[in-house]
Amino acid sequence: MFKLKNAFLGSALVGAIVVSGSFGTYSWFTSQTNASGEITNGTLEINNSQDMQTKIIEATGFAPSQLKYGEWLKIENTGDMDAYLKATYNQSLSTDVPLDAYKVGYIAYKFSEGQEMTEDILEESRIYLDQLFKGTTNEVTQAAKTIAPGVEMIVGFVEGAEAEPAAKGMAGKPKMLLGDGSKEGEKHEFWQLNDDQYIDLSFAIKLDENAGNEYQGVTYSSNLNVTAKQMDDGAKY
């Protein structure tokens, strides 16, 4: 069997040489193709990555039962990616008295590209805030409303999530959430900001009518921190 296999192999090899020889000489040729690609990460930023220059609110000689309206703050998605916003309202007092005496409400409008704040909306916002503080002083659920095609509005008291330990033993919540960055739940849909949208937001603060003499000379300080997360399940802040 070994000799027989070698014989067949030798015959096939000879035949191949004869056949190739009958067609003359030839050379090998090459073929080439190219492919390229690139991935550029999207830009996720708010307010061109700059702090808002407008103050939330400013007042001197603030007295019990007074209600002070703040300036309008713009939260604009200046990147090219849609985002979930985590908006945290931080407050503190210069002395060791309860924070509960200060009630914080807000109103916010979400606009799409090409829309803007009007005098009618500004007048409406003051009415909504007046009604808010004249009513119950308990925390209320945020209620988003559509006031014009493509324009959403939300109004309510600043709600607390998990309160951090009160500084210096002060009663109240030093840290409160407006939007928690989630994509679930009706009240948080307002804080989902597409790349062509922005939010105009204003706060109002009222000092309780029963605040005593211990609140004289007290300075109330507040800070709004807004962070954004891209709309992806695996994304992080």
N, C-alpha and C positions, 0 to 999 in steps of 0.2 A: 504493500500500500504506500509506503514511503517513496519508493522509486517511481511509482505510478503518478503520484501527486507532483513530484519534481518534473516529470516529463511533461505533464500538462502545463505547468507553470512556464517551463522553457518554451513551449510552443506558443503560448499566448504572448510572451514577451517578444519573440521573434516576429510574430504577426504584427504587433504594434509598431515595431521598428520599420517594418516594410511599408505599412500603411502610411505612417507619418512621413516617411521618406518620399512617398509618391506625390505628396502635395507641396513639396519644396520647403524652404525655410520660412519661419515667421517669428515675430517677437511678441512678448507679453505687453498688454496695454493697461493703463490705470484709469479709474474713474473717481471723481472727487465731488463731494457736496458739502455745504456748510449750513449750520443753523445757529441762531443766536437768540438771546432773550434777556430781559432784565425785569426786576421787580423793585418798585419804588414804594417805600412805606408812605401811607397817608399822613397828613398833618392833623393833629388834634390839639386845638388850643381855644381858649376863650379870651375875649378882649385883647387879642394880639399878644397874649401871655403877659399883659401888663395889669397892675392893680388898678382898681377903679379909683379915680381921683376925687369923685364927689363924696362928701360925708353922708353917712346914713341919716343923721339927725343932729341938730345943734340947738341948744337953748340955755339961757341963763335965768336965774331966779325962778326955776321951775317949782310950782306950788301944788299942793294937794288939789285934786279934781281937775287939774289942767290937762288938756289933750294937745299934743304937739305933732304936727305933720312933718315928715322928713322929705328930703329931696328924692328925685327920681334917679334910680340906678339902672344902667343898661348892662345886661349880660348877653353878650353877642358871641355866637359861634363863628369865629374867624378862620377856622380850619376847613379842611375839605372832607371831614368825616362826621357822621351823625354821632351824637353823644348823649349819655345819661348824666344828669347833673346831681351832685350831692351838695346841697346848700345848707350850711351850718351857721346859725345865728348864735353868737357868743356875747354874753353880757356880764358885767361886773360892777361893783360899787366901791367907792373910795373908803367907806367905813363899814363896820360890822353891823349892818341892819338888814332885815329881810328883803330879798329881791322880789318877793311876791307883791309888794306894793306897786310895782311897775308892770302894767299890762301892755303887751306888745301885739299889735295887729299889723296886717300888711295887705296890700292889694297888688296883683301882678297881671300883666297882659303879655301874651305871646303873639308876636307878629311874624308874618312870613315876608319874604323879599318883596319890596314894592309897597308895603304898608307902613304906616307910621302913626304915632300918637296924634290925636286931633283935640281941638278944644272941647268937643262934645264928650270925648272919652275922659279927659281931665276932669270935667265937671261931674261926670258920672262917678268917677273914682272917689271924689270927696263925699258924695252922697252915700256911697256904699260904706265908706269908713265911718261916717257919722252914725249910720244905722248899726254898724257893728258894735261900737262902743256904747251906744245907748241901750243896747239889748243886754243879753246875758253876759256875764263876765266869766263864764266857764269856757273851757276849751271847746272849740267847735270843729267839726270835720270840714276840711277844705272842700269846697264845691266848685268845680270847674264849669264854666258856662261859655257858650259861644255867643258873642255880642254882635258879630258881623262876620261875613264869609271869610274864613281863614284866620280870624282873630279870636283867641281864647282868653278868658279872664278867670282868675281865681282870687278869692278873698277869705280871710279867716284870721284867727289868732295864731300866733306862732306856737306850734305844738311841740311838746317835748317827746323825745324817744326815750332811750335809756339815759337817765340823768347821771351825769358824773357827780362824784362826791362834792357837795357844796363847799366852796372855798370859805375858809374862816368860820365855818358853821352857819353860813347864811342859808335861810330857807329859800326855796325857789330853785330854778334850773339854770345853772350858768351856761349850759350848752343845749341848744334846741335845734331840731331839724325841720327844714321846710321841704326839701326833697332828699330822699335817701339814696339816690342813684340806682334804684331798682327799675326793672322794666315790667313789673307786675303790679296790678292794682290801679283802679281808676284815678285815684287822687295823685298818683305819681306819674301818670302819663303826661301831665303838664310839664314836668321837668325833663322830658326827653326833647332835646333840641337838635333839629336837623341842621345841615350845613347852610341853609338859607333862612334861618330863623334867629330871632333875638327876643329877649324878655325885658320889659320895662317894669321895675319893681319899686314900690315905695312903702316905707314903714310909718306907723303912727304909734306914739307912746303916751300912755296916760298914767299919772300918779294917783293912787287911790285917795279918795276924799277923806279917808280916816287916817292917813299918814300923819304921824305926830311930829313933835318938835325935833325928834331925833333925825329927821330927814333934812333939816336945815343944813345948808352947806355941803350936802352930799353930791358927789359927781357920779353920774351914771355913764358908763362907757359900753359901747357895743361894737361888734365887728362881724362882718359877713364874709365867710369863707366859702368859695365855690370851686369845686374840683369837678373834672369831667372824666368819663370813662367811655371809650369807644363802644359802639353797639355790637359787641361780640361776646359770646358766652365765656370765652376764655380770657377776656381782657381784664386788666387790673388798673386801679387808679394810679 
